[in-house]
């Protein structure tokens, strides 16, 4: 009933027919209600319980800036009042253009017939490079939150209980100690306008569509954007490339494939944005940071839903990689089993 009432109010403000609205099933940990409005637009309804209206204003300002700058992003659509964000029943409501194209997962992870997969990898880097190039000259009115505002020792201590068990071992303290070590390493990295600024923070094939007639990539879901190292988005893209070779039982061949994959991504990235070889030397550390974020996200989702902190095989795999200091998601170590990739027995 709440959804129906909210849709009626949103339809009046944005000028659409409620009959054209179809709720999009949420994913685990999703924090928004999302509705497809016909085939051309998306309505997002977000809680203000853990984000302020200024956070959403900063996100929408950034997306609008990227769109105006020529980046392939799903732009926000103003309401009839001319506002890009409306507050309805205490919820932040925004309408976006629907990103054209399809998810590569919906095509069975097949790219355009007759086109080498390397071209796809190259384009993912190129599109990300365009976004980061624009970020480097971005002067926002509304500033988005910073990486360290969330990822810090106090937050980790409050989120993860010392008596947390994983794989039949008390892991809470070990996890937090390792997370503190990663933060200490990160604080030593340079932070300047060339390497640190607004990033997507979840750039992956789940958050862009591909137009299969042209290969164009259209990015959406900037809900987690914040200031961070640009290298983080690249590291996240690295982590989502693992599936292309995870079936291979030879660790040396997996490493060679990932090095070639990453070089192709970087070649595309450098057509739009500069990144030095010295910065790329920190990729391993940033991949560890992506692992950290993945683990923190699991704790947050379980806490928000009231679940016990019980981790499954995949979640336990990530914890084991973290506490044992296995870089690159353990992809080149003995922990990885290509027959049960990214899982451990629990």
MIMI-431295 format. One record per atom (N, C-alpha, C): residue in one letter; x negated, y negated, z. Coordinates in steps of 0.1 Angstrom, whole numbers, plus 5000, padded with zeros to 4 digits. Atoms other than C-alpha are relative to their C-alpha. Layout:
residues N
aXYZ/...
end
This chain:
residues 346
x499250125000/x500050005000/x499149885000/x500950115000/x497149775008/x499449974987/x500650025013/x495549834975/x501049944990/x499050055009/x498849774957/x500249855002/x499850144996/x499449444975/x498849914995/x501250085004/x495849334968/x499949994985/x500150005015/x496049424931/x501049904995/x499050105004/x499249214928/x499549865002/x500650134998/x497548914943/x498949974991/x501150025010/x494448964922/x500549984986/x499550025013/x496548994891/x500549864998/x499550135001/x498148664898/x498949904999/x501250095001/x494748494903/x499250014988/x500849985012/x492948654874/x500850024987/x499249995012/x495848694850/x500050134993/x499949875007/x496049064843/x501350075004/x498849914997/x498849324843/x499650115009/x500449894990/x498649554873/x500250144994/x499949875007/x499749834850/x498850044993/x501249975007/x496449814833/x498850035009/x501049984990/x494549864865/x499950155004/x500249864997/x493050204872/x498850015010/x501150004991/x490950274903/x498950104996/x501249915003/x487450414897/x499650075012/x500449934988/x486550694920/x498649965006/x501350044994/x483850594945/x499050115002/x501149904997/x480550764951/x499750005015/x500349994985/x479250874985/x499149885003/x500850124996/x478050565003/x500549874994/x499550125007/x479950324980/x500749915010/x499450094991/x481050014998/x501149914994/x499050095007/x483449864972/x501150084995/x498949945008/x486849934957/x499849944986/x500250055014/x486549914919/x501150054992/x498949975009/x489249904893/x499649964986/x500150045014/x489049914856/x501349934996/x498850085004/x491349654841/x500050014985/x500049975015/x492149784806/x498750064997/x501349945005/x488949864787/x498949905001/x501050115002/x487149524789/x499549945013/x500550074987/x486849424826/x500150095012/x500149924987/x486249554861/x500349905011/x499750084988/x487649424893/x499350075012/x500749954988/x485449464924/x500549945013/x499450054987/x486849434959/x499050045011/x501149974991/x484149404986/x500349955014/x499850044986/x484349395024/x499049895004/x500950104995/x482949095042/x499550045014/x500449964987/x482249305073/x498550005002/x501550004998/x478449335066/x499349914990/x500650105009/x477949065039/x500849875002/x499350134999/x478848695040/x500449964986/x499650055013/x480548505013/x498849944992/x501250065006/x477148335007/x499250114993/x500749895007/x475648674999/x500650034987/x499349975013/x478248734972/x499849894990/x500250115009/x477848384959/x498650014994/x501449995005/x474048444956/x499950114989/x500049895010/x474648774937/x500649954987/x499350045012/x477148624913/x499249894993/x500850115006/x474948314907/x498850064992/x501149935006/x472048544899/x500450074987/x499549935012/x474048764875/x500449904989/x499650115009/x475448444858/x498749944993/x501250065004/x471948304855/x499350104990/x500649905009/x470648634839/x500850004987/x499250005013/x473548634814/x499749884992/x500350135008/x472948274804/x498650004994/x501450005005/x469248354800/x499850114989/x500149905011/x470048634775/x499750145004/x500149864995/x469648944797/x501250084997/x498949925003/x471849234789/x500750055013/x499349974987/x474049224821/x501549984998/x498550025000/x477749254828/x500349875008/x499750134995/x478748894834/x501350005008/x498850024992/x481248784860/x501049914992/x498950075007/x484648644848/x500749915010/x499350094991/x486148334864/x501550035001/x498649994998/x489548334879/x500749894993/x499350115007/x492348114866/x499749865007/x500450124993/x491147864892/x498649954997/x501450035004/x487647874877/x499050055010/x500949954990/x486148054906/x499550144996/x500649875004/x483748354901/x500250105012/x499749924989/x484648484936/x501349945006/x498850034993/x488048484953/x500150085013/x499849934987/x488848574989/x501550035001/x498649955000/x492048784990/x500150105012/x499849914988/x493148935024/x498750035007/x501249994993/x489748875038/x498950084992/x500949925009/x488049065009/x499449914989/x500650075011/x485548924984/x500450074987/x499549945012/x487048984949/x499349934988/x500750055012/x485148944916/x500450084988/x499849935012/x485949034881/x498849994991/x501149995009/x483249144857/x500450054986/x499949935013/x482949224820/x499650145002/x500449865000/x482849594815/x498850024992/x501249975007/x479449704805/x500350094988/x499749925012/x479649824769/x499150134999/x500849885002/x478550174761/x500450115010/x499849884992/x478350504780/x498850035009/x501049954992/x476350654808/x499350124992/x500749895007/x473550884795/x500450145006/x499549884994/x474851144820/x501250064993/x498849955007/x478151154801/x499750054987/x500449945013/x476251254770/x499150125003/x500849884997/x474551544788/x498549974999/x501450055000/x471351334791/x499450024986/x500550005014/x471051334753/x500049864995/x500150145005/x469951014736/x500650004985/x499550015014/x470850904700/x499450104991/x500449895009/x470651184675/x498949954991/x501150045009/x467351164656/x499149905005/x500850104994/x465850904679/x499250065011/x500949944989/x462851004701/x500449955014/x499750044987/x463550994738/x499149895005/x501050114996/x460450774742/x500549864997/x499550135003/x462350494725/x501049955011/x499150034989/x464950514753/x499249955012/x500850034988/x462250504780/x499449864998/x500650135004/x460650204762/x501049895002/x499050104998/x463950014762/x500449985014/x499750024985/x464650074799/x499049905006/x501050094995/x461349904806/x500249864994/x499850135006/x462049624781/x501149925006/x498850064994/x465449544796/x499749955014/x500450034986/x464049544831/x499049884999/x501050105002/x461149324819/x500749864998/x499250125003/x463649064806/x500649945013/x499450044988/x465449054839/x498949945009/x501150054991/x462149004859/x499449874994/x500550125005/x460848744835/x500949885003/x499150114996/x463948534841/x500049985015/x500150014985/x463648604879/x498849915004/x501250074996/x460148454879/x500249844999/x499850145001/x461548114869/x501449965006/x498750024995/x464748134889/x499949915013/x499950094988/x465647854914/x501450005004/x498649994996/x468847954931/x500549895009/x499350094990/x471347734949/x500350085012/x499749904989/x472448034970/x498950105000/x501149904999/x469548244982/x500550135005/x499749864996/x469948624984/x499150045012/x500849964989/x468548805014/x498750074996/x501349945003/x464948935015/x499950145005/x500249864996/x463649285017/x499750025015/x500449984986/x462149245052/x501149965009/x498950044992/x465449095065/x500750135004/x499449874997/x466749455064/x499050105004/x501049904997/x463749675063/x498949955010/x500950054989/x461949605096/x500150105011/x500249914989/x460849785127/x501350005009/x498950014990/x463749665149/x501250074994/x498949945006/x466349785124/x499850165000/x500249855000/x464750135120/x500250065014/x499949954986/x464550175158/x501550015004/x498650004996/x468250085162/x500850104992/x499249915009/x469450305133/x499750155002/x500449865000/x467450635138/x499850045015/x500249954987/x467850815171/x498750085002/x501249924998/x464650965186/x500350155000/x499749864999/x466451295191/x500650064988/x499549955012/x467351335155/x499350124996/x500549875004/x466851695143/x500150014985/x499949975014/x465951795108/x499150124998/x500749875002/x464752145097/x499550065013/x500249944987/x465052265133/x498949935008/x501050084992/x462551995145/x500549875004/x499750144996/x462951675164/x499249914992/x500650085010/x462151425137/x500149855002/x499750155000/x463451085148/x498849915002/x501150094997/x460350945163/x498950014989/x500949985011/x458151095136/x500449924987/x499550085011/x460350935109/x499749855002/x500250144998/x460250595125/x498549965001/x501550035000/x456450605131/x499549994986/x500550005014/x455950685094/x500649884993/x499350125007/x458450405083/x499249885005/x500750124995/x456550155105/x498649994993/x501350005007/x453250265088/x500249944986/x499750055013/x454850195054/x500249855000/x499850144999/x456049855065/x498649935002/x501350064998/x452549775077/x499249994987/x500750005013/x451049875043/x500649904991/x499450105009/x453649665025/x499749865003/x500350144996/x452949355045/x498649954996/x501350035005/x449449365032/x500049964986/x499950035015/x450549334996/x500249854998/x499750155003/x450448984980/x501449984997/x498650045003/x453748804977/x499949864994/x500050135007/x453848524951/x501150004989/x499050015010/x456048404923/x499850094988/x500349925012/x454348634898/x500450155004/x499749864996/x455048964918/x501150025009/x499049984990/x457848894942/x501149904997/x498950085003/x461348764935/x501350084999/x498749935001/x464948864927/x499950124992/x500049885007/x465249224917/x501450075001/x498749925000/x468149464909/x500150085013/x500149914988/x467049704937/x500750134998/x499449875003/x468949994921/x500050024985/x500149995014/x467849984885/x499850154996/x500149865003/x468550334872/x501250034990/x499149975010/x470650524846/x501550005005/x498750014995/x473650514869/x500649865000/x499650145000/x473750134867/x499849934987/x499950065013/x473550074830/x500650094990/x499449935010/x475450184800/x499149984987/x500850015013/x473950254765/x501150004989/x499250015012/x475650154733/x499350104990/x500749895008/x474950474713/x499949974985/x500150045014/x475350304679/x498749914998/x501150095001/x472550054686/x498950035010/x501049984989/x470650174717/x500049895010/x500050114991/x471449854735/x500450055014/x499749974986/x471349884773/x500649895007/x499250104993/x473849694794/x500050035015/x500249984985/x473049654832/x501249955008/x498950054991/x475649624859/x499650045015/x500149964986/x476049664897/x498849945007/x501150084993/x473749394913/x500449995014/x499550014987/x475449454946/x498850015010/x501149994991/x472049534962/x498949914997/x501150095004/x469949264946/x499549925012/x500650074990/x467549084968/x498649964996/x501450035003/x464048934969/x499150125004/x500949894997/x461349204968/x498950004989/x501049995011/x458349304947/x500750054987/x499449955013/x459249344910/x499650154998/x500549875002/x457249664912/x501050105006/x499049914994/x460049814934/x501050054989/x499149965010/x462449824904/x499350104990/x500849915009/x459749994883/x499850145007/x500149884992/x459150244911/x501350085001/x498749935000/x462850324913/x500350064987/x499849945013/x462950384876/x499150124998/x500949895000/x459950614880/x500750125007/x499349894993/x461950814906/x501150064993/x498949955007/x464850854883/x499550064987/x500549935012/x462550984855/x499650145003/x500549874996/x461651294875/x500850114994/x499149895005/x464651494862/x499750044986/x500349965014/x463251494826/x499050115000/x501149905001/x460451734836/x500150095013/x500049934987/x461551874870/x500150154998/x499849865002/x462252214854/x498650074998/x501349945003/x458552264846/x499350055013/x500749954988/x456652484871/x498649965001/x501450044999/x453252344863/x499849865004/x500150134994/x452352054885/x499249904991/x500850095008/x449651924862/x500849954987/x499250045012/x452051924832/x501149905005/x499050094995/x454651744854/x499349865001/x500750134998/x452051474863/x499749944986/x500350065013/x450951434827/x501249944993/x498850055005/x454551394816/x500449875006/x499550124993/x455351134843/x499049884997/x501050115004/x452150934834/x500349954987/x499750055013/x453150924798/x501449935000/x498750074999/x456750834807/x499849865006/x500150134993/x455650554830/x499349904991/x500750095009/x453250414804/x500949954989/x499050055010/x456050404778/x500949905006/x499250104993/x458250224803/x499349865001/x500850124998/x455449974811/x499849934986/x500250075013/x454749914774/x501349924996/x498850085003/x458449814769/x500149885010/x499950114990/x458349604801/x499149884996/x501050105003/x455249414789/x500449924988/x499650085011/x457049294758/x500849885004/x499250114995/x459149074780/x499449935013/x500550054987/x457249024813/x498650065003/x501449964997/x453649034825/x500050095013/x500349924988/x452449294851/x498650044998/x501549975001/x448749344858/x499850155004/x500449864996/x446949674861/x499850015015/x500250014985/x446049564897/x501350025007/x498749984994/x449749544905/x500450154999/x499549865003/x450449894890/x499250105009/x500749924991/x447750034913/x500850035013/x499149984988/x450349994941/x501250084997/x498849935003/x452950204923/x500350115010/x499849894990/x452350504946/x500649955013/x499450064988/x453050284976/x501449964999/x498650055002/x456150144961/x500950124998/x499249885001/x457450494952/x500350055014/x499749964986/x457050574989/x501049915006/x498950094995/x459150264996/x501350034995/x498749955006/x461850394973/x500550125008/x499649894992/x461750714993/x500549965014/x499650064987/x462050515025/x501449954999/x498750055002/x465050335011/x501150114999/x499049895002/x466750655001/x500350075014/x499849944987/x466350795036/x500849915009/x499350094992/x467550485053/x501549994996/x498650005005/x470650485030/x500850115005/x499349884995/x471550835041/x500449985015/x499650034986/x471450725078/x501149905001/x498950105000/x473550425070/x501350054996/x498849945005/x476150615051/x500750095011/x499549914990/x476550875078/x500549925012/x499650084989/x476650615105/x501349934997/x498850085003/x479250405087/x501350094999/x498849905001/x481550715081/x500250075013/x499849934987/x481150835117/x499550145000/x500549865001/x479451155106/x498850025010/x501249974993/x476851335126/x498849994991/x501250015008/x473251285115/x499550144997/x500449865005/x473051635098/x499649994985/x500550015013/x470951645067/x500150134992/x499949895008/x471451875038/x498650034994/x501349965006/x468652045017/x499349894993/x500750115008/x467951744995/x499649895010/x500350114991/x468051495023/x498850045009/x501149944992/x465751725044/x498750004992/x501250005008/x463351745015/x499449865000/x500650144999/x462951365015/x499449975013/x500650024987/x462351365052/x498750075001/x501249934999/x459751625049/x498949934992/x501050075008/x457951435022/x499549885007/x500350124993/x458051125043/x499150035012/x500849974988/x456751265076/x498750074997/x501349935004/x454051475059/x499249924991/x500850095009/x452851185038/x499850054986/x500049955014/x453651355005/x500549904990/x499750105009/x453551084979/x500750054988/x499349975013/x455451074946/x501150115002/x498949914997/x458451254962/x499650155000/x500549865000/x456251564966/x500050074987/x499849945013/x456551614929/x498850084995/x501249935004/x452951734925/x499450095011/x500549924988/x452551924958/x500750145000/x499549874999/x453352274969/x501550015005/x498650014995/x456652164985/x501050014989/x499050005011/x458252124951/x500150134994/x499749875007/x459952424936/x500949974989/x499250045012/x461252384901/x501350084999/x498749935000/x463952644907/x501049945010/x499150074991/x465352444936/x499449865002/x500750134999/x464052094928/x500549915011/x499750114990/x463951834956/x500950065011/x499349944989/x465352084982/x499150085008/x500749914991/x464052265012/x501050085008/x499149924992/x465552545033/x500249935013/x499750064987/x467252425064/x500750115009/
end
